[in-house]
Amino acid sequence: MYFLPTEVQLDIFKCFDFNQLSYFRQTNRFYKNFINEYNEELARKKFDKLEILYDFEGGSSYYELFMPEPKLYEFELSEQLEKKWKNGIEESIPMFICDFDVSINIAVCELNQNTYHPASYYSQLPNLPKSIEEMKIARYLLEQLFNCCFEFVQIDKEIETSKDISKMVNEIRFGDILEPLDLSERAENIEINVENNNLKSTKYQLSNEFNPKIKFSIYTKEVYIINNKPVSDVEIKRIN
């Protein structure tokens, strides 16, 4: 296999699931480096559901939380990133937004895996990190989530209903979304295009119920079909 062209090796590795890739990664340095280099094109750890649970009154004590060891998240910060993180801490920029009119202290990420032995995994993130170490832990945990794939993601329509939308990030992207997004009744300036291969793209604008001056552009593009269902990329951008 070492003597095969790179594109052929990549096609072979695309046939493996996440667990099989993990096995190959541990066999030798060549496979480890190859899989790491093309990680974004290969299978990811699969979960059935991701749900964000807001903890208002210490409810996280009910969960068995995963806490990473320092060696997993410790790395040397660049001056630019350290300055950005310190600014976020000083200005109390929240990591999550919520449509409830309450203060969020902690958010718990719940991962469900409905295999032969159903299991749930929980990780805790502070909504307002108070130290660089908490920022490092949050960065590590979010990176792990971004390297997974999900059958179902439960995210409320924060753009429309959040009472603190002004602090939401300016751009969010999702890849390989299996289920189509429902078009909101509040959608404006709707544009729908169908290409020659019958793949559809939809673009529209959405405003916040409590702050209509803040608007976002939502763009979904079907990239391929699997099991007769479209798989889409989604891009959300703030436009004012």
URFEN-V362821 format. One record per run of one state. SS is the DSSP state (H for helix, E for strand, C for the rest). FROM is the first residue (numbers start at 1). LEN is the number of residues. Records with the same first field share a line. If there is no record, write none. Layout:
BEGIN
SS->FROM-LEN ; FROM-LEN
END
This chain:
BEGIN
C->1-5 ; 14-4 ; 26-3 ; 38-1 ; 42-3 ; 56-3 ; 63-2 ; 67-3 ; 74-5 ; 91-15 ; 114-5 ; 127-5 ; 147-1 ; 155-3 ; 162-3 ; 168-3 ; 178-10 ; 195-5 ; 208-7 ; 227-2 ; 239-2
H->6-8 ; 18-8 ; 29-9 ; 39-3 ; 59-4 ; 70-4 ; 79-12 ; 132-15 ; 158-4 ; 165-3
E->45-11 ; 65-2 ; 106-8 ; 119-8 ; 148-7 ; 171-7 ; 188-7 ; 200-8 ; 215-12 ; 229-10
END
